[in-house]
Amino acid sequence: MVFQSSSIGYTVMGKTADLTVVQKTTIDTLHKEGKTQKVIAKEAGCSQSSVSKHINREAKGRKRCGRKKCTSKRDNRTLERIVKQNPFKNVGEIHKEWTAAGVSASRTTTHRRMKDMGFCCRIPCVKPLLNHRQRQKRLAWAKEKQDWTAGEWSKVMFSDESKFCISFGNQGPRVWRKRREALHPRCLKSSVKFPQSVMVWGAMSSAGVGPLCFLRSRVNAATYQEVLEHFMLPAADQLFGDADFIFQQDLAPAHSAKATSTWLKDHGIPVLNWPANSPDLNPIENLWGIVKKKMQYTRPNNSEELKATIRATWAIITPEQCHRLIDSMPRRIAAVIQAKGGPTKY
Protein backbone atom coordinates (compact mmCIF):
# COMPACT_ATOMS: atom_id res chain seq x y z
CA MET A 1 0.00 0.00 0.00
CA VAL A 2 1.23 3.49 -0.84
CA PHE A 3 -0.02 6.56 1.06
CA GLN A 4 1.03 10.12 1.75
CA SER A 5 2.07 11.11 5.26
CA SER A 6 1.08 14.70 5.97
CA SER A 7 3.46 14.91 8.92
CA ILE A 8 6.72 14.15 7.12
CA GLY A 9 5.77 14.92 3.51
CA TYR A 10 7.06 11.89 1.61
CA THR A 11 5.68 8.70 0.10
CA VAL A 12 5.88 5.65 2.35
CA MET A 13 6.71 2.39 0.65
CA GLY A 14 5.80 -0.94 2.15
CA LYS A 15 8.30 -3.08 0.22
CA THR A 16 11.89 -2.65 -0.87
CA ALA A 17 10.78 -3.87 -4.30
CA ASP A 18 8.79 -0.63 -4.59
CA LEU A 19 11.97 1.46 -4.47
CA THR A 20 13.09 2.99 -7.74
CA VAL A 21 16.63 2.68 -9.08
CA VAL A 22 17.25 6.32 -8.17
CA GLN A 23 16.06 5.76 -4.61
CA LYS A 24 18.23 2.67 -4.20
CA THR A 25 21.27 4.53 -5.52
CA THR A 26 20.56 7.43 -3.15
CA ILE A 27 20.25 5.07 -0.19
CA ASP A 28 23.53 3.26 -1.05
CA THR A 29 25.41 6.54 -1.52
CA LEU A 30 24.20 8.16 1.69
CA HIS A 31 24.72 4.94 3.67
CA LYS A 32 28.37 4.85 2.57
CA GLU A 33 28.69 8.46 3.72
CA GLY A 34 27.57 7.40 7.20
CA LYS A 35 24.19 9.16 7.23
CA THR A 36 21.49 7.94 9.60
CA GLN A 37 18.54 5.97 8.26
CA LYS A 38 16.20 8.82 9.18
CA VAL A 39 18.19 11.29 7.08
CA ILE A 40 18.48 8.78 4.23
CA ALA A 41 14.73 8.14 4.26
CA LYS A 42 14.01 11.86 4.01
CA GLU A 43 16.49 12.37 1.15
CA ALA A 44 15.32 9.28 -0.77
CA GLY A 45 11.63 10.04 -0.24
CA CYS A 46 10.70 6.67 1.28
CA SER A 47 10.00 5.14 4.67
CA GLN A 48 12.74 4.43 7.19
CA SER A 49 11.78 0.75 7.23
CA SER A 50 12.33 0.54 3.45
CA VAL A 51 15.78 2.03 3.93
CA SER A 52 16.56 -0.47 6.69
CA LYS A 53 15.36 -3.44 4.62
CA HIS A 54 17.34 -2.33 1.58
CA ILE A 55 20.55 -1.83 3.57
CA ASN A 56 20.17 -5.21 5.31
CA ARG A 57 19.42 -6.92 2.04
CA GLU A 58 22.53 -5.47 0.40
CA ALA A 59 24.64 -6.35 3.43
CA LYS A 60 23.54 -9.99 3.40
CA GLY A 61 23.96 -10.19 -0.38
CA ARG A 62 20.62 -11.88 -0.88
CA LYS A 63 19.48 -12.32 -4.48
CA ARG A 64 16.00 -12.19 -5.85
CA CYS A 65 14.20 -15.45 -6.24
CA GLY A 66 13.00 -16.61 -9.62
CA ARG A 67 12.91 -19.52 -12.02
CA LYS A 68 16.30 -20.91 -12.98
CA LYS A 69 17.38 -20.13 -16.52
CA CYS A 70 16.99 -23.01 -18.95
CA THR A 71 20.34 -22.33 -20.64
CA SER A 72 23.81 -22.55 -19.18
CA LYS A 73 26.72 -20.16 -19.60
CA ARG A 74 28.20 -22.62 -22.07
CA ASP A 75 24.98 -22.58 -24.09
CA ASN A 76 25.04 -18.78 -24.11
CA ARG A 77 28.65 -18.74 -25.34
CA THR A 78 27.61 -21.05 -28.15
CA LEU A 79 24.79 -18.66 -29.08
CA GLU A 80 27.11 -15.65 -29.06
CA ARG A 81 29.54 -17.48 -31.34
CA ILE A 82 26.72 -18.36 -33.75
CA VAL A 83 25.50 -14.76 -33.90
CA LYS A 84 28.99 -13.39 -34.53
CA GLN A 85 29.62 -15.95 -37.26
CA ASN A 86 26.26 -15.26 -38.93
CA PRO A 87 25.23 -11.69 -38.00
CA PHE A 88 22.96 -11.26 -41.04
CA LYS A 89 20.69 -14.22 -40.16
CA ASN A 90 17.27 -13.63 -38.61
CA VAL A 91 16.20 -14.89 -35.18
CA GLY A 92 14.49 -17.97 -36.58
CA GLU A 93 17.62 -19.09 -38.44
CA ILE A 94 19.85 -18.43 -35.43
CA HIS A 95 17.42 -20.30 -33.15
CA LYS A 96 17.44 -23.30 -35.50
CA GLU A 97 21.25 -23.41 -35.54
CA TRP A 98 21.41 -23.02 -31.74
CA THR A 99 18.99 -25.87 -31.06
CA ALA A 100 20.85 -28.00 -33.62
CA ALA A 101 23.89 -27.63 -31.33
CA GLY A 102 21.96 -29.47 -28.59
CA VAL A 103 20.40 -26.54 -26.71
CA SER A 104 16.78 -26.85 -25.61
CA ALA A 105 15.28 -23.35 -25.86
CA SER A 106 12.37 -21.60 -27.51
CA ARG A 107 12.63 -18.94 -30.20
CA THR A 108 11.58 -16.35 -27.62
CA THR A 109 14.37 -17.47 -25.28
CA THR A 110 16.85 -17.22 -28.15
CA HIS A 111 15.79 -13.65 -28.84
CA ARG A 112 15.90 -12.78 -25.12
CA ARG A 113 19.42 -14.20 -24.70
CA MET A 114 20.63 -12.24 -27.73
CA LYS A 115 19.21 -9.07 -26.21
CA ASP A 116 20.83 -9.88 -22.85
CA MET A 117 24.20 -10.21 -24.61
CA GLY A 118 23.78 -6.71 -26.03
CA PHE A 119 22.91 -7.64 -29.61
CA CYS A 120 20.52 -5.31 -31.42
CA CYS A 121 19.02 -5.71 -34.88
CA ARG A 122 20.17 -2.75 -36.99
CA ILE A 123 20.40 -1.69 -40.61
CA PRO A 124 24.04 -2.36 -41.56
CA CYS A 125 26.36 0.51 -42.44
CA VAL A 126 27.37 0.50 -46.09
CA LYS A 127 31.08 1.11 -46.53
CA PRO A 128 33.46 0.46 -49.45
CA LEU A 129 35.90 -2.37 -48.96
CA LEU A 130 39.38 -0.96 -48.33
CA ASN A 131 42.55 -2.89 -49.06
CA HIS A 132 45.80 -2.37 -47.15
CA ARG A 133 47.23 0.04 -49.72
CA GLN A 134 44.10 2.22 -49.70
CA ARG A 135 44.12 2.32 -45.89
CA GLN A 136 47.73 3.47 -45.88
CA LYS A 137 47.00 6.21 -48.41
CA ARG A 138 43.97 7.39 -46.42
CA LEU A 139 46.06 7.48 -43.25
CA ALA A 140 48.86 9.43 -44.95
CA TRP A 141 46.33 11.88 -46.43
CA ALA A 142 44.67 12.41 -43.03
CA LYS A 143 47.99 13.07 -41.32
CA GLU A 144 48.84 15.57 -44.05
CA LYS A 145 45.53 17.42 -43.49
CA GLN A 146 45.23 17.06 -39.71
CA ASP A 147 46.35 20.66 -39.09
CA TRP A 148 43.78 22.19 -41.44
CA THR A 149 41.26 24.34 -39.61
CA ALA A 150 37.54 24.63 -40.34
CA GLY A 151 38.33 28.00 -41.93
CA GLU A 152 40.69 26.36 -44.41
CA TRP A 153 38.12 23.68 -45.23
CA SER A 154 35.57 26.45 -45.93
CA LYS A 155 37.64 27.35 -49.01
CA VAL A 156 36.97 23.92 -50.52
CA MET A 157 34.09 23.23 -52.90
CA PHE A 158 33.05 19.59 -52.46
CA SER A 159 31.39 17.77 -55.37
CA ASP A 160 29.96 14.35 -56.06
CA GLU A 161 27.38 12.35 -58.01
CA SER A 162 24.56 10.47 -56.35
CA LYS A 163 21.92 8.00 -57.50
CA PHE A 164 18.24 8.70 -56.96
CA CYS A 165 15.57 6.08 -57.64
CA ILE A 166 11.84 6.48 -58.15
CA SER A 167 11.29 3.83 -55.48
CA PHE A 168 13.76 3.76 -52.62
CA GLY A 169 12.70 0.17 -51.78
CA ASN A 170 13.72 -1.67 -48.63
CA GLN A 171 17.16 -1.36 -47.17
CA GLY A 172 18.12 -5.02 -47.39
CA PRO A 173 18.87 -7.52 -44.62
CA ARG A 174 19.54 -6.34 -41.10
CA VAL A 175 22.54 -7.30 -39.00
CA TRP A 176 22.85 -8.38 -35.37
CA ARG A 177 25.57 -6.40 -33.63
CA LYS A 178 26.46 -4.89 -30.28
CA ARG A 179 27.05 -1.24 -29.44
CA ARG A 180 30.17 0.25 -31.05
CA GLU A 181 30.30 -2.62 -33.58
CA ALA A 182 28.74 -0.66 -36.46
CA LEU A 183 32.07 -0.51 -38.31
CA HIS A 184 33.27 -4.02 -37.48
CA PRO A 185 34.14 -5.79 -40.78
CA ARG A 186 31.68 -8.64 -40.16
CA CYS A 187 28.83 -6.12 -39.68
CA LEU A 188 29.44 -4.07 -42.82
CA LYS A 189 27.56 -4.25 -46.08
CA SER A 190 29.78 -3.58 -49.10
CA SER A 191 28.62 -0.86 -51.47
CA VAL A 192 28.68 -0.89 -55.24
CA LYS A 193 30.76 2.02 -56.48
CA PHE A 194 29.26 2.45 -59.95
CA PRO A 195 25.56 1.50 -59.99
CA GLN A 196 23.89 1.42 -63.39
CA SER A 197 21.53 4.37 -63.11
CA VAL A 198 21.11 8.03 -63.93
CA MET A 199 23.19 10.18 -61.62
CA VAL A 200 22.81 13.69 -60.19
CA TRP A 201 25.87 15.93 -59.85
CA GLY A 202 26.03 18.60 -57.16
CA ALA A 203 28.46 20.82 -55.29
CA MET A 204 28.56 22.50 -51.90
CA SER A 205 30.70 24.72 -49.69
CA SER A 206 30.24 26.26 -46.28
CA ALA A 207 28.30 29.05 -48.04
CA GLY A 208 25.60 26.71 -49.39
CA VAL A 209 24.87 24.55 -52.40
CA GLY A 210 25.40 25.09 -56.12
CA PRO A 211 23.12 24.19 -59.06
CA LEU A 212 22.26 20.54 -59.73
CA CYS A 213 23.08 18.72 -62.95
CA PHE A 214 21.04 15.68 -64.01
CA LEU A 215 23.18 13.30 -66.07
CA ARG A 216 21.35 11.56 -68.89
CA SER A 217 24.10 9.17 -69.91
CA ARG A 218 27.05 7.30 -68.49
CA VAL A 219 29.63 9.80 -67.29
CA ASN A 220 32.86 9.82 -69.32
CA ALA A 221 35.59 12.44 -69.45
CA ALA A 222 33.87 14.49 -72.16
CA THR A 223 30.52 14.50 -70.34
CA TYR A 224 32.18 15.41 -67.07
CA GLN A 225 34.00 18.36 -68.65
CA GLU A 226 30.64 19.69 -69.83
CA VAL A 227 29.40 19.42 -66.25
CA LEU A 228 32.42 21.37 -65.06
CA GLU A 229 31.91 24.01 -67.73
CA HIS A 230 28.19 24.58 -67.30
CA PHE A 231 27.66 23.76 -63.61
CA MET A 232 30.90 23.73 -61.62
CA LEU A 233 32.10 27.16 -62.80
CA PRO A 234 28.71 28.82 -62.13
CA ALA A 235 28.65 27.14 -58.70
CA ALA A 236 32.10 28.55 -57.94
CA ASP A 237 30.93 32.05 -58.90
CA GLN A 238 27.84 31.64 -56.74
CA LEU A 239 29.59 30.24 -53.68
CA PHE A 240 32.96 32.01 -53.73
CA GLY A 241 32.63 35.04 -56.01
CA ASP A 242 36.11 36.38 -56.75
CA ALA A 243 37.71 34.57 -53.81
CA ASP A 244 40.12 31.67 -54.32
CA PHE A 245 38.84 28.15 -53.77
CA ILE A 246 39.97 24.52 -54.05
CA PHE A 247 37.89 22.03 -56.01
CA GLN A 248 37.31 18.57 -54.54
CA GLN A 249 36.34 15.50 -56.56
CA ASP A 250 36.78 11.79 -56.02
CA LEU A 251 38.91 9.46 -58.15
CA ALA A 252 36.21 8.23 -60.53
CA PRO A 253 37.68 7.47 -64.00
CA ALA A 254 36.00 10.49 -65.61
CA HIS A 255 37.37 12.73 -62.86
CA SER A 256 40.95 11.47 -62.93
CA ALA A 257 41.20 11.24 -66.74
CA LYS A 258 44.13 13.05 -68.31
CA ALA A 259 41.78 15.19 -70.45
CA THR A 260 39.88 16.30 -67.32
CA SER A 261 43.12 17.18 -65.52
CA THR A 262 44.20 19.24 -68.53
CA TRP A 263 40.84 21.04 -68.59
CA LEU A 264 41.13 21.95 -64.91
CA LYS A 265 44.70 23.23 -65.36
CA ASP A 266 43.72 25.27 -68.39
CA HIS A 267 40.95 26.95 -66.37
CA GLY A 268 43.23 27.54 -63.39
CA ILE A 269 41.20 25.36 -61.00
CA PRO A 270 43.30 23.96 -58.11
CA VAL A 271 42.19 20.42 -57.20
CA LEU A 272 42.37 18.89 -53.72
CA ASN A 273 44.27 15.59 -53.67
CA TRP A 274 41.86 12.88 -52.56
CA PRO A 275 42.28 9.26 -51.33
CA ALA A 276 40.47 6.44 -53.13
CA ASN A 277 37.27 4.85 -51.76
CA SER A 278 36.67 7.63 -49.23
CA PRO A 279 33.03 8.77 -49.34
CA ASP A 280 33.10 9.01 -45.53
CA LEU A 281 35.48 11.96 -45.87
CA ASN A 282 33.24 13.92 -48.21
CA PRO A 283 30.58 16.01 -46.40
CA ILE A 284 28.43 16.20 -49.53
CA GLU A 285 27.71 12.48 -49.03
CA ASN A 286 25.97 13.45 -45.79
CA LEU A 287 24.13 16.18 -47.67
CA TRP A 288 22.83 13.63 -50.18
CA GLY A 289 21.65 11.61 -47.20
CA ILE A 290 19.77 14.61 -45.82
CA VAL A 291 18.08 15.16 -49.19
CA LYS A 292 17.07 11.49 -49.51
CA LYS A 293 15.73 11.44 -45.94
CA LYS A 294 13.55 14.45 -46.71
CA MET A 295 12.30 12.63 -49.81
CA GLN A 296 11.61 9.28 -48.15
CA TYR A 297 7.84 9.79 -48.03
CA THR A 298 7.52 11.17 -51.57
CA ARG A 299 6.33 8.84 -54.31
CA PRO A 300 7.13 10.32 -57.75
CA ASN A 301 5.50 8.43 -60.61
CA ASN A 302 8.13 9.14 -63.27
CA SER A 303 11.60 10.56 -63.76
CA GLU A 304 10.37 14.11 -64.36
CA GLU A 305 8.46 14.14 -61.07
CA LEU A 306 11.54 12.67 -59.37
CA LYS A 307 13.75 15.44 -60.77
CA ALA A 308 11.28 18.09 -59.66
CA THR A 309 11.24 16.61 -56.13
CA ILE A 310 15.03 16.52 -55.99
CA ARG A 311 15.29 20.14 -57.15
CA ALA A 312 12.72 21.30 -54.61
CA THR A 313 14.42 19.44 -51.75
CA TRP A 314 17.89 20.65 -52.79
CA ALA A 315 16.61 24.22 -52.85
CA ILE A 316 15.65 24.17 -49.16
CA ILE A 317 19.13 23.12 -47.99
CA THR A 318 20.36 26.01 -45.86
CA PRO A 319 23.88 27.47 -45.66
CA GLU A 320 23.83 26.65 -41.95
CA GLN A 321 23.47 22.93 -42.73
CA CYS A 322 26.37 23.10 -45.17
CA HIS A 323 28.49 25.05 -42.71
CA ARG A 324 27.98 22.42 -39.99
CA LEU A 325 29.02 19.66 -42.39
CA ILE A 326 32.17 21.52 -43.45
CA ASP A 327 33.00 22.15 -39.79
CA SER A 328 33.06 18.37 -39.27
CA MET A 329 36.14 17.91 -41.50
CA PRO A 330 38.72 18.13 -38.65
CA ARG A 331 36.74 15.46 -36.77
CA ARG A 332 36.64 13.26 -39.88
CA ILE A 333 40.40 13.57 -40.24
CA ALA A 334 40.90 12.64 -36.58
CA ALA A 335 38.57 9.63 -36.99
CA VAL A 336 40.57 8.30 -39.96
CA ILE A 337 43.81 8.62 -38.00
CA GLN A 338 42.25 6.86 -35.01
CA ALA A 339 40.97 4.07 -37.31
CA LYS A 340 44.47 3.82 -38.89
CA GLY A 341 43.04 4.54 -42.31
CA GLY A 342 39.98 2.33 -41.90
CA PRO A 343 36.31 3.30 -42.46
CA THR A 344 34.76 5.84 -40.09
CA LYS A 345 31.26 6.53 -38.80
CA TYR A 346 30.81 9.50 -41.16
N, C-alpha and C positions, 0 to 999 in steps of 0.2 A: 504494500500500500504506500502511496506517495501523498503527502499532505504538506501544507505550508504552516510553519510555526510563526505566529505573529510576534512572539517574544524575542526570537533570535534572528528571524528574517532570512532563513535559508531553507532549501528543500531537504527533507529528511528521507533518507533511503533505508529501506529495510534489509536489503541484501547487498553484498559486495558486488554481485553480478550486475547490479543496477548502475554501478559507477562507470562513468565514461573514461575513455583513454586519457583525456586531459586531466580529469580528476585524479586518476591513479598516478599519473606522472607527477602531479602537484604534491600528492601525499608522499610519494617516494622521495622527492627532492627535499621537501621540508623536514621529513623524518631524518634524512641524512644530515641536515643542518642542526638537528637536535631540538627542534620545536616541539612543544607539547601537543598532545592529541587534540586538546580544545582549540588551540590556535590553528592547527592543521585543518580541523573540521570547518572552522570559520572561513579560512582561505579557500578551501576546496569546494565549499558550498554543499556539504553533506553532513550526516550525523556523526557524532563522535564514535558511536558503536561501529559504523561502517569503516571508519578510519582504523579502529582497533582490529577489526576482523581482517582488513586488507593487510595491515602490517604483520599480523600473526601468520597470515597465510603465506606471505612472502618469506617470512623468517623460517617457516617450517618447510618451504619449498614444495608444497603440495601442488599437484597438477589437477587440471579439470578431468572429470570422468568422461567417458565416451566410448563408443564402439571402437574396437581395435581395427586398424586399417587392414584391408584384405591383401595389400601388396607389401613386400619387404623392401628394404633399402636396395637390395641386389636387383629386384624387379624394376625399381625406379631407375637405377643406373642403366639397365638394359633399355628402358623406354627412352631415356635421354640420348643414348647412343643411336637409337633408331631414328629419332627426330633429327639429330644433327647430320646423319648420313643421308636422310631423305627429307629435307626441309620443305620441299614443294608438294609433298603428299598431303591429302586431306585427313581429317581425324579418323574416318572410317578405314582408310588404307593403313594408317599407322596402327590403329587398334587391331586390325587383322594380323599385321606382322608381329605385334607384341604378343597376342594370344598364341600365335604360331610358335613363339619361343617358349611356351609352357606356362604362361602367366594366366591365371583365371581372374578376369576383370571385365566389367561391362564397358561399353563405349563411353558412357557418361563418366565412369571412373578414369578412363584413359584421358579424356578431355580435362578432367579436374586435376589429374597428376601433372599434365603438361602446363596447366596454368600455375600450379604450385611451384613448378620448376622455373617459372618466369618466362615461359614461351608465350608469345602473342602472335596472332595471325595478322599479318600486315601485307600491304602491296609492296612487292620488292622494288628497291631502287634500281634504276636502269643506268648502268655505267659501261663505257667502252672497256674492252679488255686491253690491258696495258702490258706489254712485254718489258723485259729488264732494261733494254736500251731506251725505250720511251720513258720509263720511270726515271732513269738517270738524267735524261734531257730535261724532264719536267723539274726535277730537283735542282739542277744547275740553273735553269731559267728562274726559278723562284728565289734562289739565293742571290742571283744577279739583280732581281727587282725588289728584294726585301726592304730596301731603304727608301723606296718610292713612297711619297706621301699621297694622301687623298687628293691634294691639290694638283700633284703631277698627273695622277690618273684622270683628273677632270679634263686634261688636254687631249685625251684619247677618244677617238670616235670608234665605238665597237660596232661590228656588223656581223650578220649571219643570215643564213636561209633557214626556214622552218616549214615543215609539212603541216597542212591543215586538211582535214577530211570532212566530208559532209556529215558522216556519222562517226562519232568518236569511239563507239563500241565499248566493250568491256576492257578492263585493264589486265586481262590474263590471269594466270594462276597466282594464288597468294603464297606466302612463304612463312614458315614458323621460325621465329627467331626471338632472342632475348633482347633486352635493352642494350644499347650501344653496339649491337651486332649488325646494324643496317648496312655497313660497308664491308662486312666479312665476305671473302670471296665465295663461300658456299651459299650466301644469301642474295647474291647479285644476279640480276637478269641482264644478259648482254644485249646491247643495242645494235641495230643495223645502221651503218653510217650513211649509206646512200639508198634510201627507200625509193622505189619507183613511183613517183607521184609528182604533181605540180607543186612547186615550191614558192614561198614568199620571201623576198629579200627585204631587210630593214636595217636601220642604223640608229644608234642612240649615243648620247653623251650625258654628262651631268646637267646639261641645259634642257634636255628633253629628247624627243624622237624626231627622226626625219621622215620623208615620204616613203611609202611602201611601193615595192615593185612586184607585180605578179608575173611569174615566169611561165611562159606557155610551153616551153620545150626544155629538153635536157640541157643543163648549163655546161657549155664549153667555154673556151677562152674568149672566143669572139663575142658570144652572148654576154659573158660577164663584163667585158670591156664596155659594152653598150649600157649595162646597168651602172657601171662606174661613171660613165659620161653623163647619162640622163637622170641619175638618181643620187649617186654618191656625192658628186660635186655640188648639186643644189642643196643636199643635206648639210654639207660642210659650210656653205654660205649661210644657211639658216641657223645652224647651231654655234658656229664660231665666228662668223663675219670675216673680218680681216685678220683675226688672230691666228697664230700658228697652231697646228694640231698634228696628231699622229694617227694614222689610219690603222685599225686592227682588222685582220681577217684570219681565218683558219687556213690550214694547209690542204684544202681541197684541190684537186688537179687543176681546175679552171683558175683558181686563185694563185697557185704557185707556178703556173706556166710561164715560160720565158717571155712570151708575147705580152702577158699581163704585167710582168715585172718591168718590161720596157715601157709600157704605157704609163705606169705609175711614175717611173723616173722622168719620162718626158714631160709629165704634168707637174713635176716637183712635189709629189705626195710622199712624205716619209712614212714608212710602213713599220709597225711594231713587230719585232721577231716573236714568233709564237710556237710553243711546243705542240707536237702532234697529239691527237686524241685527247684534247683538253677542253671539252665543253663546260666542265665545272669551273673553269677559270674565267669564262666569258659571262659577264652580267646580263647580256642580252638574252641568254638562254633562260634566265629567271624571268625576264620580261615577257618572253614568249609564253612561259608558264602562266604568268598573270593573265595574259590575254586569253589563253585557252580556258582558264578557270572561269573567267567572266562569261565565256561563250558556252559553258558546259550545258546550260539548259536551253540553248537555242537549237532549233531544228530546221536549218535551211533545206529547201527542196532541190536546189540545183546549184551549180558552181557560181552563177551570178549572185544569187542570194547569199552564198557563203562569202564571196568577196565583199559584198556590201556590209555584212556583219563584221568581218575582220576590219574593214576600214573604220567602221563606226566605233568598234572597241579600241582600236589603236589610237583613235583621235582623242579618247578620254584619258589616256595615260598622261599623268601630270609630271612636270619637271621634278617635283619633290620625290616621286617614286624613283625616277631615274637617278637622282642625286643620291638617294639612300643606297641604291645598288652599286653605284660607282664607289661610294665610301666603303663598301665591303671588300674592295680589292686588297688592301693590306691584310685583312683577316684571311682571305683566300690564299694569299701567298704564304702566310704563317701556317695554314692548315696543310698545304702541300709539303712544306719543309718538315712538319711534324709527322706526316704520313710517309716521309722519305720518298716522295715522288708518286705515291699511290693515289687512288681516287679519294676525293673529299666529299663532305656532305653537301656542298654547294651544287 
